[in-house]
Amino acid sequence: MDGLPLMISLFAAAIGAGVLAGYGAVYVFNRIPSKWLCDYGEAPGERHLPPRISRRPWGWLFALIFTVSICKIGYMVSWYYAAAALPALWLLLLIGISDRKYKIIPDQFAAALAVVGIGFAAALNYNARVQGGFAAARDANGAAMWDANGAAMWDVSGAAVRYGLLSPLMGAVIGAGILFLIGISGKLMLKKDVMGFGDVKLAGACGLILGAYGIIAVLLMTALSSASVFAAGLLTGKINAGSEEALGPFIAGTTAVYLIFSQEIARII
């Protein structure tokens, strides 16, 4: 199968996967154990009981977002990359919702994202070296993203590198390390916890997916977006100066944006 029939089949599969992912996110989040949404030593309360998010409008809204994202990635970059990105985007959504509603990042979600990160790297490497499908992909200027042998490839940072284990491992160390240092420094200066360890684990897992360059870009976008939202909240009176806001939704959100628009962002940053 090639040409138009293949393209129609790929878009149909992307639509089906997007709908399944969107409604599946609502289904799974409403059925995970309440204990997952509690901090260490905390007992589940009434607020932890399902239903936690409603199927309407969130089911169809998530389905729409997933469908558009996967179609964009598949058409503009590669369908292999889209298939690898979908589980990462799905877990990032669940993590963002968890931290936004309950100020907790379940260890199970963070661990699953790390596993997806390893699989993500393997999928990209397999595609470049064996399938050669990415070799046909080109950036907006028409330049080939991979060479004819599929050996030199773009990681999700948009930088041409020889992809292997180094970039994901460096990304994990940089992501977790920077947030860990910020947390320790803040605790020493303010005499209180300024960052949960769940944020550190999330940044490390995202680094596995994004690589060294990508996680640095995401942390910069996280800092800018969270600071902007916090400043707007202070100005409108919706956030108090001493209040603590979850950072996880910003890390998860900017990582998702980077996965979807990695090439466009790489040309700006």
N, C-alpha and C positions, 0 to 999 in steps of 0.2 A: 504494500500500500504506500503510495507516495502522492505528492502534490496536494490538490484540493481535498480529496477524501481523507487523507491523513490529517490535514489541518483541522477539518471539521470534527474528526474523531477526537483529536487532542483537546479542542475547545469544549466539546461535549463532556469529556472526562473531567476537565477542569471545573466545569459548572457543577457536575455531580459531586465532585470532591469538595467544592466550596460550600455547597448546601449541606452536605453531610457534616463537614467540619463546624459550620455555624450552629446548626441545631444540636450537634453532638456536644459542643462546648456547654450549652445550657443544660443539656441532659446530665452530663458528667458532673458539672459543678453542683448541681442540685442533689447529687447522689454520693458524693465523696463523704467519708466519715467526718462527723462534726469535729472529732479530735484533731483532724488535720488543720483545722482553722483556729486552733487554740495555741497559745504560747506555752512554753514548758511550765508545767505545774498548774496550768489553768484548766478548770473543768468546763465542758461545753455548757452553754446557756441557751436560753430560748432564741436568741438572735442567731445562733449557729445552726438552727434547725432548718430544713428545707420547707417550702421552696425559698431559695436564696436569691434567685433572679428569675423573672418571668419569661415565659417562652415568647410572649408578644410584649413589646416589639423586638426584644433582643435576639430571638432566634433568627428571624428573617434579616435583621440588620447585620448580624455577624455573618450570616450566609452570603449576603451581598458583598461585604467587605472582603471575605475570603475569596469569593469567586472573581471579583475584579482584580484582586492582588495576584492570584495565581495566573490568571489569563495575561496580565501585564508582564509578569516575570517570564512566563513561558514563551510569549511572543517576542518580547524584546531581548531576552537573554538566552534561555534554554529551558526546555521542558524537563530536563534532568534536574536543573537547578530549582525549578518550580516544585518538583516532587520532593526534593530534599528540604526546601524551605517551608512547605506546608506544615509538617509536624512541629517545627520550631515556632512558627507563627501561632499555632494552636495553643501550645504550652505557654507562650508569652502572654496570650490573652488571659488564660486562666490565672497565671501569676499576677497579672495586673489587677484583675478583679479581686483576687484574694487579698492583696495588700491594700487595695483601695477600701474595701468594705470592712476588713478585719485586722488590718495592719499586721499581717502575718504572711510570710512566703512559705508555704508547705515544703518541707524537706523533700517530699516525694516528687513535687513538680520540679524543684531545682535539680534533683538527681536525674530525672527523666530528661530535662533540657541538656544536661551535660552529656548524657548518652546520645541524644540526638546530635549534639555538636560533634561528637566523634564520628557518628554515621554521616553527618553532613560533609565533613572533610573527606571521608572515604568515598562518598558518592561523587564528589567533584573530581577527586583524583582518578577514580575508576573511569569516569566519563572522558576525561582528558586523555588518559593513557590507552584505554582499550576501545571505547566506542568512537572517539574522535568527533562526537556530535558538536562539541563546543567549538571545534576548529572553524566552523562555518559562521559562528557568531561574530558580529562586528559592533564596534561602538558607534556613537552618533556621527563620528567623522569618517566612518567607513574603514577604519583600521582593524585588521584582524586581531581578535582578542587572544587567540592561541596560534602557535605556529602550525605548519602543515603536519608535524609529527605529534601534535597534541602534548608536547613536553612542557612548553612554556605556557602558562595559563594565568588568567586573572583570578585572584582570590576575590572575596566579596568586598574587599577594600577598593578594588579597581586598579590596583597596582600589579603590573606584570611581574610575576615571580614564578619560580619553579616550586610548585605546590608540594608540600610534604607535611610532616608532623611539626616542623619548627614553628610555622606561623600560628597554628591553633594553640600550641603549648605556650608560646610567648604571649598570645592574646589572653589566655587564662591567667597566667601569672601577673600580667600587667593589670587586667581588670580587677582581680581579687586583691592584688597587692596595693593598688592605689586606694581603693575603698577601705581596706584594712588600715592603712596608714592614716587616712582621714579620720576614721573612727577612733583610733588610738590617740591621735593628736587632739581631737575635739574633747575626748574624755579627760585628758590631762589638763587642758586649758579651762574647760567649763565644769569639770568635776561631775559630769553625768554622761550617760550614754547618748551619743548624738547620731548613732547609726546602728541598725540591727545587723547581726551576723548573717541574716538571710540576704541582705543586700550584697554582702561580700560574696556569698556563694552564687548569687544570681549573676553578678558581674563576671565571676570566673567562668560560669557556664556560657555566658554570652561571648566571652573572649574566645572560647573554643570554636564557636561558630564563625565569628567575625575575623579572627586573626588579629595580629598586633596593631596594624594600622586602623582597622575597623573599630576595635574596642576603644581606642583613643578618641576617634571621631565621635563615637556614641557617648562616651563620658563627657566630652565637651558639649554635645547637644543636650545631654541630661542636665548638666549644670546650668546651661542657658535657659532651657525650658522650665525647669523647676524654680529657678530664681525669678523668672518672668511671672509664673503663676503665683508664687508667694508674694511678690511685690504687688501684683494686681489684687490679691486677696487682702493685703494690708490696706491698700488704698480704698477698697470698697467696704472694708470692715468685716469681711467674711472670714478673715483669718486674724487671730490675735498674735501679737509679737512673740509671745512665749509658747505658742502652740507647736506641737510636733506633727509634721505631715509625712506621709509615707513616701519614700523615694522609689520603691519598687515599680510603681506604675510608670514613672518617668524612664527608668532604665529599660523596662520591658517595651514601652511605647517607642522610644527612640531606636531600640534595636530592631523592632518590627519595621519602622520607617526605613532604616538603613538597609535591611534585607530587600525591601521592595524597590527602593530607589538608590541602590548602592552606586550605580554608574553615574547617575545625575549628581549625587552628593560628592562623589570623588572628584568631580570636575570643579566643584566649588571650594572644597576644603583643601 
